[in-house]
Amino acid sequence: MNGLASRCSMASMFLISVTACTSQPGSPSSSASPAGSQGMLAGQSKMDQVLRGRAIIVSNACGDCHRGGSNPAAPGWLAGVTSRADSFPVGPFNTFPRNLTPDSATGTGKYTERQIFNALRYGLRPSVTPDVDITGTTPGQGNFPATPHYLPPSMPWAAWRHMPDEDLRAIAAYLKNGLKPVSNKVIDSQEPPDHWAAAAKEAGPYPTPAHPTASETAVNTAQVMRGRELVIRKDCGGCHGGGPNPSMPNYLGGMTDPTGEFQIGPFKTRPRNITPDNTTGIGRFTERQIFNSLRYGLRPGETPDVEITSIVPGQGNFPERPKFLAPPMPWPSWRHMPDEDLRAIAAYLKQGVKPVSNKVADSEGPPDFWASEYTVEKIGPRPAVPFPTANERALR
């Protein structure tokens, strides 16, 4: 699915006001539970599971497609698009982000948590996939439908399927139990006669290939491999090259032709080369500069290698005239990840990826380098509003 619209969501929905979730749960386990396991982890309450799902949804920018940005208090949070202008073109087809709230008529209310889990793990559309445990990935075997109907490629399930089972179950629990239903009928997406089966075959292997792309210079192997998991699950390769498959050519090497550009209003932005090439990539930046770009949105090329202690321009080493990453880089959502996860991503990009020489043209942008769009009033504080907001419901 390299280069398909798995991250186009960030582009057209970027200018939604976004904020954050409650405090982030601990880092998810790197190992998935057995496919047939049920529900929650030992000792975990339903509330814990729902809050974990909420945090994952916020930090993965689901609302950038399905409405509300990263703000669970925003009007229409996760209720789907409202007009044809909000479609995502995938080849000749227009796809429309669905209503994820548990409305029985227009949302996910008629599906079980297991059907939602199967959609996230296997890409199977819940509307045409029975409520059964899937034990294989070959059509017609292990309860996998003989003629599968897949989610459109704009939904990055090919990356999300690499999350642990407990994370995907937490997402399903939040969508079913943590949201208030919203009635919003979304236009049906267009699709090819094979229901995206050809695109699904291009998604790369699952589980993640065992062989790393790490260089011999990696110092903290556990941290680097944790960063690798996160880069795969966040579908960084959906924009920057290689999709969720580290063995692909030009993995994270940046766009190579104009089809990889994003149109943001009057500006074209271009996914950068994020391999550690010293000339065309991020090799000349420190891990702290990369961390600062993920936490604060600051472009590492124009931000010194310093610890940031404030979000107010001119205070606490925050640049007086900040230059931010161009959308659709979803750092307003990623900033809600734990520090250790962002540092792990930086470690993997610096130590675990082989350098690729690929010069990407500079992105276009306004004279203020997006500063007017990244104010606290528009993207909110970190952390943000507690659960439940007016869009959510307290568990009984």
N, C-alpha and C positions, 0 to 999 in steps of 0.2 A: 504493500500500500504506500510505498515511498512517494512522498510529494502529493498524495491525494489530499482531499480537503479536511483531513483529520484535525487540522489546527486553524482552518479558515474561520472557525467560530470566533477566534480572538480578534479577527480583523474587523468584521462588520459590526460586532456587538461591543467593541471596546469602549466606546464613549458612554456606556451606561455607567451611572455612579455605582462604585463598589465599595464595600467595607468587608469586615471579616467575621470570623466565627468566635466562639468562646475559646478558652485555652485549649491548646492542641494536645491530644493524647500522646502517649509515648510512641516512639517509632514502631511501625508495624514489624512483625516478625518477617524474616526473609524466606521462611519456609511455609508453604501452603499446607493446610490441613487436608486430610483425605477428601476426595471428591464427594463421597456420600455422607460426610459428617453433617451434623445438624446445628443450626442456630448459633448459640453464643459460646464463648470460651468459658472454661470452668471458673466459677466465682464472679462472672460478669453479669450484671443486671441488664434488663432490657433498656433501661435509661442509659447505661454506659455504652451499650451497643449503638443506640440511636445517636448519642453525642459523638461517638467515633465516626459514624457514617456522615454526620453533618460536617465534621472537621475535614474529612477527606473530600467531600463535595465542594466545600469552600476553597480548599487549597488546590483543587484540580480545575477550578474555573468552569464548573458545569453551567453556572448562570450566565456565562458569556455567550452561550448558545441559547440556553433554555429560559433566559430572562433573569434579570436581577443582579447580574455581575457576581460579586462575591459577598453580597449583602443579604442575609436571610430576612431582613426587615424591608427590603425593597418591594414596591408594588409588583405583583405578578411573579414573585420569586418562584422559579422553576415551572411556571405555568405554560411555557411554550410561546412561540412567536405569534404575532397577531396580524401580519400582512404578508403578501407575496414578496414584498421588498426585502424581507428577512430570510430569503432562501439562500442556500449554499449550492452553487453549481458544481456538479461532479461530472465532468465530461459534458454530454448533451442534456443531462438530467438536473432538475432542480429538487433539492431536498430541504425539508422544513423541520427544525427541531421541535420535538413533541412536547406535549403537556406531561410533566413528570409527577404532578400532584396526584393524590389518591382519589380523584373524582371518578366515579364509576362509569360515567357516560363518555367523558372526553379525556380522561387521564389514565393513570395506572391502577385505579381502584379495582378493576375487574381481574387483575393478575395477582398471583401469589408471590411471596418473597422468593420462592424457588424459581419461578419463571423469570423474575427480574435478575436473579443471580445467573441463570443460564444465558440471559441476554448479555450480561457483562463478561462472563467467562468465555462463551462460545459464539457470541454475536448473533444469537438466534432471536428473531422477533417474537416477543411473548404472545402477540395476538394470534400467531399460527403455530405455536409450539406448546405441546401439552405440559402439564405440571408433573414432570417426572425427573428423577435423577438421571443426568447424562453421564455415562461411563465410558464413552468413546468419542473420537473425533472423526470417524469415518462414516459418511452418510449410510444409513441403514443398519449400523451396528451400535450396540450399547445404548439404545434409546435415542441415538442421534437420528434426526429425521432423514428419511431416504431422499427427500427433495427439500433441502433446507431453504428457508427464507431468512436472509441475513439483514442486519441493520445496515443502513447506508454507510459508505466509507467516511462520511463527515463525522460520524460517531467513532471516536478512537478506541473501540473495544479491542482492537488488535494489540494495543499497548496495555490497556487496563487489564486484560486477561492474565497478565503477569503479576498482578497483585495477589497477595495471599487470600485464600478463601475467606478468612475472617473479615478482611477489609471489604470484599465484595458483598458479603452477607450484611455487614454493617451499613453499607450504602443502601441495600434493599430495605433494611429495617427502618432507616430514616425516611426513605421515600414513602413507605407504607404507614408508618406509625408516628413520624415526627412532623408531618406537614398537614396543614388544613387543605381540604380539596378545593380546587378552583375550577369553575366551569369555563373551559376555553377550547373550542373545537379547532384544531390545527389542520390546515390543508394537507391532504395526503401527499407524501413525497413521490416523485417519479423514480422509476427504476427500470433496469433491463429485464428481459423475460426470465433470465436465470436468477433473479432476485439477489444479485451481487455475488453469486457463487464464485465467479472468476476472480473478483477482487479479494474474496476471502482466501483463495488459494495463494495469493501473493503476500499474505500477511506474515510469512516467515514461520519458523518452527515455534512450537510450544511444548514443553517449557522452554525457557530461555536457553540458548546454546551454552553448554558448560564451559567452552573455551573462552577465556577473556581476551580482550584486545589489549590488555595491559602491557606497558613497556617494561623493560628490565629495571627501570629506575624507580618503580613504585616502592614507597617506604612503608606505608601503613596499608597492608593488603586488605584487612577487614574494612577499613574506611573506604578504600577505593572500590571494593566490590559492592559495598552498600550504595555508594554513589552511582555505580553502574546500574543497579536495580532501579534506583529512582529515575535515572535518565531514561531507561527503557519504559517504565510505567508512566512517566509524564509525557511520553511520545515526543521527546525533543527531536528525534529523527524525522518526525512527520513534517517539520519545517526545515530542519538543518541538514537533512540527508540521511538516507538509510532506513527510515521508519523505525520500528521497534526491533530491528535485527542488527546487532553489532558486527555481524560478518559481511554486511553489504558493502560494496564499493562506495567510496566517498562518505563513509559513515561520519556524520556530524561535520562534514567538510563545507557546508553552506550551499546555497543555491548555485546552479550551474547554467541555468537558462531563464529567460524572462517569465516562463510559466510559474516560477516559484515566487514571483513578486506578490505583495499584498497591496491593494488599493485602499488607502485610509483617507477618505475625503479627497482632496486634490493631490495627495502625496503617495508616492510609491515607496514601500519599505521592503527591505531585502534581508532574508535570514543569513546571518553571518557564518563564517567559518569558525567553529568553536573547538577545533582541534588545536594542540599546542604548537602549531607552526609559528616560528618567531617572526616571520615576515607578513604572512597573510592571515594568521589565526590569532590565538590568545596566548601564544608562548611568552610574550613579553610582559604579561600581566601576572601578578602574584595571586595566590589563592585568596588572600584577603580582599583584593580588588574584585575578584569574581564573586566572592561572598557578598560584598557591598552592592554589587549589581543585582543580585538575586533578592537581597533583603530590602534594599532601598531604591532599586531601579536606576542606579547611577552608572552611566557608561564608564567602563574601566579605562578607556583610552583618555578620558579627560578628568579622571578622579584619582588623586594621589593614593598611595598605599598607606592609609591611616585607618585607625579604628573610629567608626562613626558612633557618636554618643548622643545624637539628637536628630530630629527630622525637620528642624527649623533652619531654613537657609541662613548661613552665616554663623550658626551656633554649633558647638560641639563637633567641630570638624566636618559639619555638613556644608558642602560648597555654597558660597553666597549666591552664585548663579548656576544652579545645577543643570547638568545636561543628562536627560533621561534616555533610557532605552526606548526605541521606537515601538509602538504597537505593531504587530499583535503579540509581542513578548508578554506573557501573562504574569509578570512579576507582582502586580497587586494581589494576585491570589497566592503565588508562591511565597510571598513574604510571611504568610501565616504558618509555614512549615517550621519545625524546630530548628534551632541553630545547627545542631549536629547533622541534620539532613542536608542543609544548604552547604555546610562545610564538606560533607561527603561528596556532593555533586562537584564542588570546586576541585576536590582532590582527584576525583576520577577524570575530569576534563584535563587537568594538568599532568597527571601521572599515569593514567590508565588508557589513554587514547593515543594512537600513533599520529604524528603530525601529517597533515595533508596540505599540499601547496595549492591553494585555490583562492584567488583574489576576487572578493565579492564587491561590487560597486557600492558606494555609500548610499544609505537610505536617505530619502528626502524627508523634510519635516519643517515645521514652523520656526520662525526666528528664535522663539523662546525654548526650543528643544523640548517641546511637549510639557513644559513646566505648568502651563495654565490648565492642563488636563489632569495633572497629578497632585492637585491640592488635597489637603486633608478633608475639605468639604466635599470633594468629589469621590475620593477613594476611601475615605473614612479612616478611623484610627486602627491601631493594632495593639492589643486585641480589640474586638468590637462587641456588638450587642450580645447579651447573654440569651440563652435559650429559656423559654420560648418567646419568639417575636409574635406580632399579630398574624404572621403567615404560618405559624407553627402551633402545635397543640401539645399541651403537657400530657405526659403519660399517666394513666390511672394506675 
